[in-house]
Amino acid sequence: MKIDLTSREFPTPGEQAGVFADVTTVPQADKRGRKYTYLVLIGELKATKTSGRRFTATTRFNLDDARGIRSLRENLQVWRGSNALPDLTDFDPKKEFIGKSFVAEPVVHDDSGKREIRFSGFKPYTGDAPLTVSADFVRVSSTPAAA
């Protein structure tokens, strides 16, 4: 049996460079049982665990809520560096984000004992060498659905 003892490590606080590795939509129910669809952006941070693997962080936007859409639009304005947004009726988040480097401040989010790394605001990476998705990263869309 093998156990990953680095699974509970978290990156140091402060802004971190990263690269968007995947984009997916997931249904999620609230405490009252209402179902919502979330756009989830998955990024690999430049920071690594003691095992040498990169930290993974996520950010999510509720697509069924005006506040979630407004937050996504505000992040897109920062991301694109413009207050004027083009027509968003044909917005393709995979083309917009996957493989592109960003800078964000990750935080540890604790949801009923399940801890994950999230980031809220992000901006384009302006460093010398852009990051690339690591070869061992497995995209959500390429994993088989659970039975």
Contact map, one row per residue, 1 for C-alpha under 8 A:
111000000000000000000000000000000000000000000000000000000000000000000000000000000000000000000000000000000000000000000000000000000000000000000000000
111100000000000000000000000000000000000000000000000000000000000000000000000000000000000000000000000000000000000000000000000000000000000000000000000
111110000000000000000000000000000000000000000000000000000000000000000000000000000000000000000000000000000000000000000000000000000000000000000000000
011111100000000000000000000000000000000000000000000000000000000000000000000000000000000000000000000000000000000000000000000000000000000000000000000
001111110000000000000000000000000000000000000000000000000000000000000000000000000000000000000000000000000000000000000000000000000000000000000000000
000111111000000000000000000000000000000000000000111000000000000000000000000000000000000000000000000000000000000000000000000000000000000000000000000
000111111000000000000000000000000000000000000000000000000000000000000000000000000000000000000000000000000000000000000000000000000000000000000000000
000011111100000000000000000000000000000000000000000000000000000000000000000000000000000000000000000000000000000000000000000000000000000000000000000
000001111110000000000000000000000000000000000000100000000000000000000000000000000000000000000000000000000000000000000000000000000000000000000000000
000000011111000000000000000000000000000000000000100000100000000000000000000000000000000000000000000000000001000000001000000000000000000000000000000
000000001111100000000000000000000000000000000011100000100000000000000000000000000000000000000000000000000100000000000000000000000000000000000000000
000000000111110000000000000000000000000000000000000000000000000000000000000000000000000000000000000000000000000000000000000000000000000000000000000
000000000011111000000000000000000000000000000000000000000000000000000000000000000000000000000000000000001110000000000000000000000000000000000000000
000000000001111100000000000000000000000000000000000000000000000000000000000000000000000000000000000000001100000000000000000000000000000000000000000
000000000000111110000000000000000000000000000000000000000000000000000000000000000000000000000000000000111100000000000000000000000000000000000000000
000000000000011111000000000000000000000000001110000000000000000000000000000000000000000000000000000000111100000000000000000000000000000000000000000
000000000000001111100000000000000000000000001110000000000000000000000000000000000000000000000000000011110000000000000000000010000000000000000000000
000000000000000111110000000000000000000000111100000000000000000000000000000000000000000000000000000011110000000000000000000010000010000000000000000
000000000000000011111000000000000000000000111100000000000000000000000000000000000000000000000000011111000000000000000000000000000011100000000000000
000000000000000001111110000000000000000011110000000000000000000000000000000000000000000000000000111111000000000000000000000000000000100000000000000
000000000000000000111110000000000000000011110000000000000000000000000000000000000000000000000000011000000000000000000000000000000000100010100000000
000000000000000000011111000000000000000011100000000000000000000000000000000000000000000000000100010000000000000000000000000000000000000000110000000
000000000000000000011111100000000000001111000000000000000000000000000000000000000000000000001100110000000000000000000000000000000000000000000000000
000000000000000000000111110000000000001110000000000000000000000000000000000000000000000000000000000000000000000000000000000000000000000000011000000
000000000000000000000011111000000000111100000000000000000000000000000000000000000000000000000000000000000000000000000000000000000000000000000000000
000000000000000000000001111100000000111100000000000000000000000000000000000000000000000000000000000000000000000000000000000000000000000000000000000
000000000000000000000000111110000011110000000000000000000000000000000000000000000000000000000000000000000000000000000000000000000000000000000000000
000000000000000000000000011111000011110000000000000000000000000000000000000000000000000000000000000000000000000000000000000000000000000000000000000
000000000000000000000000001111111111000000000000000000000000000000000000000000000000000000000000000000000000000000000000000000000000000000000000000
000000000000000000000000000111111111000000000000000000000000000000000000000000000000000000000000000000000000000000000000000000000000000000000000000
000000000000000000000000000011111100000000000000000000000000000000000000000000000000000000000000000000000000000000000000000000000000000000000000000
000000000000000000000000000011111100000000000000000000000000000000000000000000000000000000000000000000000000000000000000000000000000000000000000000
000000000000000000000000000011111110000000000000000000000000000000000000000000000000000000000000000000000000000000000000000000000000000000000000000
000000000000000000000000000011111111000000000000000000000000000000000000000000000000000000000000000000000000000000000000000000000000000000000000000
000000000000000000000000001111001111100000000000000000000000000000000000000000000000000000000000000000000000000000000000000000000000000000000000000
000000000000000000000000001111000111110000000000000000000000011100000000000000000000000000000000000000000000000000000000000000000000000000000000000
000000000000000000000000111100000011111000000000000000000000011100000000000000000000000000000000000000000000000000000000000000000000000000000000000
000000000000000000000000111100000001111100000000000000000001111100000000000000000000000000000000000000000000000000000000000000000000000000000000000
000000000000000000000011110000000000111110000000000000000001111000000000000000000000000000000000000000000000000000000000000000000000000000000000000
000000000000000000000011110000000000011111000000000000000111100000000000000000000000000000000000000000000000000000000000000000000000000000000000000
000000000000000000011111000000000000001111100000000000000111000000000000000000000000000000000000000000000000000000000000000000000000000000000000000
000000000000000000011110000000000000000111110000000000011110000000000000000000000000000000000000000000000000000000000000000000000000000000000000000
000000000000000001111100000000000000000011111000000000011100000000000000000000000000000000000000000000000000000000000000000000000000000000000000000
000000000000000001111000000000000000000001111100000001111000000000000000000000000000000000000000000000000000000000000000000000000000100000000000000
000000000000000111100000000000000000000000111111000001111000000000000000000000000000000000000000000000000000000000000000000000000000000000000000000
000000000000000111100000000000000000000000011111000001100000000000000000000000000000000000000000000000000000000000000000000000000010000000000000000
000000000010000110000000000000000000000000001111100001100000000000000000000000000000000000000000000000000000000000000000000000000000000000000000000
000000000010000000000000000000000000000000001111111111100000000000000000000000000000000000000000000000000000000000000000000000000000000000000000000
000001001110000000000000000000000000000000000011111111100000000000000000000000000000000000000000000000000000000000000000000000000000000000000000000
000001000000000000000000000000000000000000000001111110000000000000000000000000000000000000000000000000000000000000000000000000000000000000000000000
000001000000000000000000000000000000000000000001111110000000000000000000000000000000000000000000000000000000000000000000000000000000000000000000000
000000000000000000000000000000000000000000000001111111000000000000000000000000000000000000000000000000000000000000000000000000000000000000000000000
000000000000000000000000000000000000000000000001111111100000000000000000000000000000000000000000000000000000000000000000000000000000000000000000000
000000000000000000000000000000000000000000011111100111110000000000000000000000000000000000000000000000000000000000000000000000000000000000000000000
000000000110000000000000000000000000000000011111100011111000000000000000000000000000000000000000000000000000000000000000000000000000000000000000000
000000000000000000000000000000000000000001111000000001111100000000000000000000000000000000000000000000000000000000001000000000000000000000000000000
000000000000000000000000000000000000000001111000000000111110000000000000000000000000000000000000000000000100000000011110000000000000000000000000000
000000000000000000000000000000000000000111100000000000011111000000000000000000000000000000000000000000000000000000001110000000000000000000000000000
000000000000000000000000000000000000000111000000000000001111100000000000000000000000000000000000000000000000000000000111000000000000000000000000000
000000000000000000000000000000000000011110000000000000000111110000000000000000000000000000000000000000000000000000000000000000000000000000000000000
000000000000000000000000000000000000011100000000000000000011111000011011000000000000000000000000000000000000000000000000000000000000000000000000000
000000000000000000000000000000000001111000000000000000000001111110111000000000000000000000000000000000000000000000000000000000000000000000000000000
000000000000000000000000000000000001111000000000000000000000111111011000000000000000000000000000000000000000000000000000000000000000000000000000000
000000000000000000000000000000000001110000000000000000000000011111011000000000000000000000000000000000000000000000000000000000000000000000000000000
000000000000000000000000000000000000000000000000000000000000011111111000000000000000000000000000000000000000000000000000000000000000000000000000000
000000000000000000000000000000000000000000000000000000000000001111111100000000000000000000000000000000000000000000000000000000000000000000000000000
000000000000000000000000000000000000000000000000000000000000010011111110000000000000000000000000000000000000000000000000000000000000000000000000000
000000000000000000000000000000000000000000000000000000000000111111111111000000000000000000000000000000000000000000000000000000000000000000000000000
000000000000000000000000000000000000000000000000000000000000111111111111100000000000000000000000000000000000000000000000000000000000000000000000000
000000000000000000000000000000000000000000000000000000000000000001111111110000000000000000000000000000000000000000000000000000000000000000000000000
000000000000000000000000000000000000000000000000000000000000100000111111111000000000000000000000000000000000000000000000000000000000000000000000000
000000000000000000000000000000000000000000000000000000000000100000011111111100000000000000000000000000000000000000000000000000000000000000000000000
000000000000000000000000000000000000000000000000000000000000000000001111111110000000000000000000000000000000000000000000000000000000000000000000000
000000000000000000000000000000000000000000000000000000000000000000000111111111000000000000000000000000000000000000000000000000000000000000000000000
000000000000000000000000000000000000000000000000000000000000000000000011111111100000000000000000000000000000000000000000111000000000000000000000000
000000000000000000000000000000000000000000000000000000000000000000000001111111110000100000000000000000000000000000000000000000000000000000000000000
000000000000000000000000000000000000000000000000000000000000000000000000111111111111100000000000000000000000000000000000000000000000000000000000000
000000000000000000000000000000000000000000000000000000000000000000000000011111111110000000000000000000000000000000000000011000000000000000000000000
000000000000000000000000000000000000000000000000000000000000000000000000001111111000000000000000000000000000000000000000011100000000000000000000000
000000000000000000000000000000000000000000000000000000000000000000000000000111111100000000000000000000000000000000000000000100000000000000000000000
000000000000000000000000000000000000000000000000000000000000000000000000000011111110000000000000000000000000000000000000000000000000000000000000000
000000000000000000000000000000000000000000000000000000000000000000000000000011011111100000000000000000000000000000000000000000000000000000000000000
000000000000000000000000000000000000000000000000000000000000000000000000000011001111100000000000000000000000000000000000000000000000000000000000000
000000000000000000000000000000000000000000000000000000000000000000000000000010000111110000000000000000000000000000000000000000000000000000000000000
000000000000000000000000000000000000000000000000000000000000000000000000000110000111111100000000000000000000000000000000000000000000000000000000000
000000000000000000000000000000000000000000000000000000000000000000000000000000000001111100000000000000000000000000000000000000000000000000000000000
000000000000000000000000000000000000000000000000000000000000000000000000000000000000111111100000000000000000000000000000000000000000000000000000000
000000000000000000000000000000000000000000000000000000000000000000000000000000000000111111100000000000000000000000000000000000000000000000000000000
000000000000000000000000000000000000000000000000000000000000000000000000000000000000001111100000000000000000000000000000000000000000000000000000000
000000000000000000000000000000000000000000000000000000000000000000000000000000000000001111110000000000000000000000000000000000000000000000000000000
000000000000000000000000000000000000000000000000000000000000000000000000000000000000001111111000000000000000000000000000000000000000000000000000000
000000000000000000000000000000000000000000000000000000000000000000000000000000000000000001111111000000000000000000000000000000000000000000000000000
000000000000000000000010000000000000000000000000000000000000000000000000000000000000000000111111110000000000000000000000000000000000000000000000000
000000000000000000000110000000000000000000000000000000000000000000000000000000000000000000011111110000000000000000000000000000000000000000000000000
000000000000000000000000000000000000000000000000000000000000000000000000000000000000000000011111110000000000000000000000000000000000000000000000000
000000000000000000000000000000000000000000000000000000000000000000000000000000000000000000011111110000000000000000000000000000000000000000000000000
000000000000000000010010000000000000000000000000000000000000000000000000000000000000000000001111111100000000000000000000000000000000000000000000000
000000000000000000111110000000000000000000000000000000000000000000000000000000000000000000001111111100000000000000000000000000000000000000000000000
000000000000000000111000000000000000000000000000000000000000000000000000000000000000000000000000111110000000000000000000000000000001100000000000000
000000000000000000110000000000000000000000000000000000000000000000000000000000000000000000000000111111000000000000000000000000000111000000000000000
000000000000000011110000000000000000000000000000000000000000000000000000000000000000000000000000001111100000000000000000000110000111000000000000000
000000000000000011110000000000000000000000000000000000000000000000000000000000000000000000000000000111110000000000000000011110000000000000000000000
000000000000001111000000000000000000000000000000000000000000000000000000000000000000000000000000000011111000000000000000011110000000000000000000000
000000000000001111000000000000000000000000000000000000000000000000000000000000000000000000000000000001111100000000000011111000000000000000000000000
000000000000111100000000000000000000000000000000000000000000000000000000000000000000000000000000000000111110000000000011110000000000000000000000000
000000000010111100000000000000000000000000000000000000001000000000000000000000000000000000000000000000011111000000001111000000000000000000000000000
000000000000100000000000000000000000000000000000000000000000000000000000000000000000000000000000000000001111100000001110000000000000000000000000000
000000000100000000000000000000000000000000000000000000000000000000000000000000000000000000000000000000000111110000111100000000000000000000000000000
000000000000000000000000000000000000000000000000000000000000000000000000000000000000000000000000000000000011111000111100000000000000000000000000000
000000000000000000000000000000000000000000000000000000000000000000000000000000000000000000000000000000000001111111110000000000000000000000000000000
000000000000000000000000000000000000000000000000000000000000000000000000000000000000000000000000000000000000111111100000000000000000000000000000000
000000000000000000000000000000000000000000000000000000000000000000000000000000000000000000000000000000000000011111000000000000000000000000000000000
000000000000000000000000000000000000000000000000000000000000000000000000000000000000000000000000000000000000011111100000000000000000000000000000000
000000000000000000000000000000000000000000000000000000000000000000000000000000000000000000000000000000000000011111110000000000000000000000000000000
000000000000000000000000000000000000000000000000000000000000000000000000000000000000000000000000000000000001111011111000000000000000000000000000000
000000000000000000000000000000000000000000000000000000001000000000000000000000000000000000000000000000000001110001111100000000000000000000000000000
000000000100000000000000000000000000000000000000000000011100000000000000000000000000000000000000000000000111100000111110000000000000000000000000000
000000000000000000000000000000000000000000000000000000001110000000000000000000000000000000000000000000000111100000011111000000000000000000000000000
000000000000000000000000000000000000000000000000000000001110000000000000000000000000000000000000000000011110000000001111110000000000000000000000000
000000000000000000000000000000000000000000000000000000000010000000000000000000000000000000000000000000011100000000000111110000000000000000000000000
000000000000000000000000000000000000000000000000000000000000000000000000001000000000000000000000000000011000000000000011111000000000000000000000000
000000000000000000000000000000000000000000000000000000000000000000000000001001100000000000000000000001111000000000000011111100000000000000000000000
000000000000000000000000000000000000000000000000000000000000000000000000001001100000000000000000000001110000000000000000111110000000000000000000000
000000000000000000000000000000000000000000000000000000000000000000000000000000110000000000000000000011100000000000000000011111000000000000000000000
000000000000000011000000000000000000000000000000000000000000000000000000000000000000000000000000000011100000000000000000001111100100000000000000000
000000000000000000000000000000000000000000000000000000000000000000000000000000000000000000000000000000000000000000000000000111110100000000000000000
000000000000000000000000000000000000000000000000000000000000000000000000000000000000000000000000000000000000000000000000000011111100000000000000000
000000000000000000000000000000000000000000000000000000000000000000000000000000000000000000000000000000000000000000000000000001111100000000000000000
000000000000000000000000000000000000000000000000000000000000000000000000000000000000000000000000000000000000000000000000000000111110000000000000000
000000000000000000000000000000000000000000000000000000000000000000000000000000000000000000000000000110000000000000000000000011111111000000000000000
000000000000000001100000000000000000000000000100000000000000000000000000000000000000000000000000000110000000000000000000000000001111100000000000000
000000000000000000100000000000000000000000000000000000000000000000000000000000000000000000000000001110000000000000000000000000000111110000000000000
000000000000000000111000000000000000000000010000000000000000000000000000000000000000000000000000001000000000000000000000000000000011111010000000000
000000000000000000000000000000000000000000000000000000000000000000000000000000000000000000000000000000000000000000000000000000000001111110000000000
000000000000000000000000000000000000000000000000000000000000000000000000000000000000000000000000000000000000000000000000000000000000111110000000000
000000000000000000000000000000000000000000000000000000000000000000000000000000000000000000000000000000000000000000000000000000000000011111000000000
000000000000000000001000000000000000000000000000000000000000000000000000000000000000000000000000000000000000000000000000000000000000111111100000000
000000000000000000000000000000000000000000000000000000000000000000000000000000000000000000000000000000000000000000000000000000000000000111110110000
000000000000000000001100000000000000000000000000000000000000000000000000000000000000000000000000000000000000000000000000000000000000000011111110000
000000000000000000000101000000000000000000000000000000000000000000000000000000000000000000000000000000000000000000000000000000000000000001111110000
000000000000000000000001000000000000000000000000000000000000000000000000000000000000000000000000000000000000000000000000000000000000000000111111000
000000000000000000000000000000000000000000000000000000000000000000000000000000000000000000000000000000000000000000000000000000000000000001111111000
000000000000000000000000000000000000000000000000000000000000000000000000000000000000000000000000000000000000000000000000000000000000000001111111100
000000000000000000000000000000000000000000000000000000000000000000000000000000000000000000000000000000000000000000000000000000000000000000001111110
000000000000000000000000000000000000000000000000000000000000000000000000000000000000000000000000000000000000000000000000000000000000000000000011111
000000000000000000000000000000000000000000000000000000000000000000000000000000000000000000000000000000000000000000000000000000000000000000000001111
000000000000000000000000000000000000000000000000000000000000000000000000000000000000000000000000000000000000000000000000000000000000000000000000111
